[in-house]
Amino acid sequence: MKKVLFIGIIALSALTIMSCGGNKQQGNDNYQDSTDVAITELPTLYGVAVNTTTGDTLRLLTDNGDTLTINIATARENMKLLGNIVEGERMIVQTNPQKTIAESVINQNMLLGDWVMPDPIDGSSEIGISIKEGGIAETIEQTSVTYRTWRIVDGQIEIVCIREGGSQDEETNYYDIVKLTADSLTYKNDDDTFEYSRQKAHVGYGQEIELEESSFDKDFAM
């Protein structure tokens, strides 16, 4: 009887070890699967359009000194070609990882400036936002909100502000730019749509603008 009991204990121990070993191996497999997924962020390039820009091709002299030929057909079809492509003007271009196809193109020169719309409260004055070099944003004739900074993130414009009567904590909002011309700017998200007109003469045309270096990160578009 003791011999049979001893053999049974050995068999049970072996079964327990095999079971634990199997669970451990399964855990390792799951862990490896969870780390095999590569996370890729699309490049955002900053530079100047050069004189060989034609049709659906943008020639971009980047801030890093590279001259790239980028197809802009996809950006055009998706209504993400924002502002004209003009020789010598600065562009913010989000591309595929190979830097050959543009997902969005923003004319940086056109984006800079003072943008206003009628005050929705009484319509007797104009309110708006000033988009400046260096990622600086300022409020135009408003007391309910103070704009602080802006940047381009994955083709969207990020605007940081502080609301009157709040906790003085910064509020960050992301908007899709749906229209950009020399005289008009419209951007929106799920909650708000802002339709602006340019208040003053175009800022940036014919001037040298110091902006950000080319980056794969969500850096300020300065």
C-alpha positions as semicolon CSV with decimal commas, in nm:
position;residue;x (nm);y (nm);z (nm)
1;M;0,000;0,000;0,000
2;K;0,282;0,242;0,087
3;K;0,458;0,158;-0,241
4;V;0,147;0,234;-0,444
5;L;0,092;0,561;-0,255
6;F;0,455;0,666;-0,317
7;I;0,427;0,601;-0,693
8;G;0,104;0,801;-0,701
9;I;0,270;1,099;-0,534
10;I;0,557;1,090;-0,785
11;A;0,314;1,077;-1,078
12;L;0,113;1,368;-0,939
13;S;0,429;1,578;-0,890
14;A;0,542;1,512;-1,247
15;L;0,201;1,611;-1,378
16;T;0,213;1,934;-1,177
17;I;0,561;2,023;-1,308
18;M;0,454;1,957;-1,669
19;S;0,144;2,166;-1,620
20;C;0,340;2,461;-1,478
21;G;0,598;2,434;-1,752
22;G;0,327;2,445;-2,015
23;N;0,170;2,755;-1,865
24;K;0,506;2,927;-1,845
25;Q;0,578;2,857;-2,211
26;Q;0,236;2,986;-2,309
27;G;0,300;3,302;-2,110
28;N;0,629;3,357;-2,294
29;D;0,459;3,312;-2,629
30;N;0,196;3,570;-2,542
31;Y;0,460;3,812;-2,422
32;Q;0,658;3,778;-2,744
33;D;0,346;3,829;-2,954
34;S;0,268;4,154;-2,771
35;T;0,612;4,299;-2,844
36;D;0,638;4,200;-3,209
37;V;0,407;4,482;-3,322
38;A;0,607;4,776;-3,458
39;I;0,474;5,125;-3,398
40;T;0,554;5,364;-3,684
41;E;0,487;5,737;-3,686
42;L;0,458;5,911;-4,021
43;P;0,739;6,159;-4,092
44;T;0,662;6,530;-4,085
45;L;0,897;6,728;-4,307
46;Y;0,961;7,101;-4,305
47;G;1,118;7,287;-4,590
48;V;1,086;7,513;-4,893
49;A;0,917;7,438;-5,224
50;V;1,171;7,466;-5,506
51;N;1,116;7,567;-5,866
52;T;1,066;7,219;-6,010
53;T;0,724;7,178;-5,846
54;T;0,481;7,069;-6,120
55;G;0,150;6,883;-6,139
56;D;0,127;6,620;-5,867
57;T;0,494;6,645;-5,774
58;L;0,641;6,859;-5,499
59;R;1,013;6,922;-5,485
60;L;1,097;7,003;-5,125
61;L;1,428;7,137;-4,997
62;T;1,408;7,025;-4,635
63;D;1,557;7,197;-4,333
64;N;1,808;6,912;-4,319
65;G;1,939;7,002;-4,666
66;D;1,780;6,712;-4,856
67;T;1,594;6,772;-5,182
68;L;1,301;6,529;-5,205
69;T;1,054;6,455;-5,483
70;I;0,714;6,390;-5,322
71;N;0,390;6,287;-5,492
72;I;0,101;6,502;-5,366
73;A;-0,186;6,331;-5,552
74;T;-0,315;6,156;-5,237
75;A;-0,313;6,478;-5,038
76;R;-0,498;6,655;-5,318
77;E;-0,762;6,381;-5,349
78;N;-0,820;6,379;-4,972
79;M;-0,855;6,760;-4,958
80;K;-0,533;6,781;-4,756
81;L;-0,351;7,013;-4,994
82;L;-0,391;7,325;-4,782
83;G;-0,274;7,646;-4,941
84;N;-0,097;7,689;-5,274
85;I;0,241;7,539;-5,346
86;V;0,454;7,841;-5,428
87;E;0,822;7,844;-5,508
88;G;1,025;7,969;-5,215
89;E;0,748;7,932;-4,957
90;R;0,768;7,702;-4,661
91;M;0,571;7,378;-4,647
92;I;0,480;7,132;-4,373
93;V;0,448;6,790;-4,533
94;Q;0,337;6,466;-4,369
95;T;0,450;6,171;-4,577
96;N;0,462;5,794;-4,589
97;P;0,765;5,630;-4,420
98;Q;0,955;5,634;-4,751
99;K;0,901;6,012;-4,784
100;T;0,769;5,971;-5,137
101;I;0,392;6,026;-5,096
102;A;0,236;6,320;-4,912
103;E;-0,056;6,257;-4,679
104;S;-0,101;6,630;-4,617
105;V;0,066;6,950;-4,735
106;I;0,029;7,283;-4,550
107;N;0,163;7,613;-4,678
108;Q;0,335;7,750;-4,368
109;N;0,357;8,105;-4,504
110;M;-0,018;8,120;-4,560
111;L;-0,097;7,980;-4,216
112;L;0,090;8,256;-4,034
113;G;-0,100;8,577;-3,967
114;D;-0,395;8,735;-3,789
115;W;-0,726;8,555;-3,842
116;V;-1,060;8,706;-3,738
117;M;-1,435;8,651;-3,759
118;P;-1,738;8,852;-3,639
119;D;-1,796;8,832;-3,266
120;P;-2,080;8,576;-3,231
121;I;-2,222;8,766;-2,931
122;D;-2,306;9,094;-3,104
123;G;-2,130;9,093;-3,441
124;S;-2,013;9,452;-3,389
125;S;-1,646;9,363;-3,351
126;E;-1,399;9,102;-3,467
127;I;-1,233;8,833;-3,261
128;G;-0,980;8,573;-3,356
129;I;-0,637;8,420;-3,328
130;S;-0,291;8,531;-3,428
131;I;-0,070;8,247;-3,550
132;K;0,293;8,352;-3,520
133;E;0,638;8,216;-3,583
134;G;0,795;7,999;-3,317
135;G;0,473;7,817;-3,229
136;I;0,326;8,125;-3,060
137;A;-0,050;8,187;-3,065
138;E;-0,216;8,503;-2,936
139;T;-0,575;8,610;-2,878
140;I;-0,733;8,889;-3,083
141;E;-0,993;9,094;-2,894
142;Q;-1,119;8,816;-2,667
143;T;-1,147;8,793;-2,291
144;S;-1,299;8,446;-2,262
145;V;-0,995;8,263;-2,394
146;T;-0,621;8,319;-2,408
147;Y;-0,435;8,136;-2,684
148;R;-0,085;8,023;-2,592
149;T;0,076;7,798;-2,851
150;W;0,015;7,612;-3,175
151;R;0,183;7,334;-3,369
152;I;0,111;7,083;-3,643
153;V;0,056;6,727;-3,519
154;D;-0,010;6,448;-3,771
155;G;-0,153;6,699;-4,018
156;Q;-0,381;6,864;-3,760
157;I;-0,334;7,198;-3,590
158;E;-0,296;7,176;-3,214
159;I;-0,394;7,489;-3,023
160;V;-0,324;7,534;-2,652
161;C;-0,528;7,791;-2,460
162;I;-0,654;7,893;-2,115
163;R;-1,025;7,956;-2,056
164;E;-1,150;8,247;-1,846
165;G;-1,296;8,140;-1,514
166;G;-1,132;7,799;-1,530
167;S;-0,858;7,649;-1,321
168;Q;-0,591;7,824;-1,529
169;D;-0,484;7,484;-1,657
170;E;-0,388;7,472;-2,022
171;E;-0,645;7,321;-2,256
172;T;-0,526;7,143;-2,569
173;N;-0,748;7,105;-2,876
174;Y;-0,684;6,943;-3,212
175;Y;-0,850;7,060;-3,532
176;D;-0,862;6,947;-3,892
177;I;-0,772;7,230;-4,128
178;V;-1,037;7,216;-4,401
179;K;-0,955;7,537;-4,587
180;L;-0,649;7,756;-4,622
181;T;-0,605;8,034;-4,876
182;A;-0,432;8,371;-4,872
183;D;-0,749;8,525;-4,724
184;S;-0,934;8,249;-4,538
185;L;-0,874;7,979;-4,279
186;T;-1,123;7,720;-4,157
187;Y;-1,054;7,449;-3,904
188;K;-1,285;7,224;-3,704
189;N;-1,324;6,931;-3,469
190;D;-1,628;6,737;-3,349
191;D;-1,743;7,027;-3,131
192;D;-1,652;7,352;-3,307
193;T;-1,592;7,505;-3,648
194;F;-1,392;7,827;-3,685
195;E;-1,416;8,022;-4,011
196;Y;-1,169;8,309;-4,026
197;S;-1,067;8,583;-4,267
198;R;-0,725;8,739;-4,271
199;Q;-0,722;9,065;-4,077
200;K;-0,406;9,223;-4,208
201;A;-0,169;9,208;-4,501
202;H;-0,020;8,868;-4,563
203;V;0,251;8,784;-4,313
204;G;0,553;8,595;-4,436
205;Y;0,550;8,644;-4,816
206;G;0,892;8,751;-4,931
207;Q;1,031;8,719;-4,581
208;E;1,271;8,468;-4,439
209;I;1,099;8,260;-4,171
210;E;1,285;8,052;-3,917
211;L;1,085;7,737;-3,852
212;E;1,142;7,396;-3,698
213;E;1,384;7,134;-3,813
214;S;1,264;6,819;-3,988
215;S;1,137;6,566;-3,733
216;F;0,964;6,235;-3,695
217;D;0,823;6,355;-3,364
218;K;0,525;6,573;-3,289
219;D;0,744;6,880;-3,266
220;F;0,629;7,238;-3,279
221;A;0,583;7,372;-3,628
222;M;0,779;7,689;-3,568
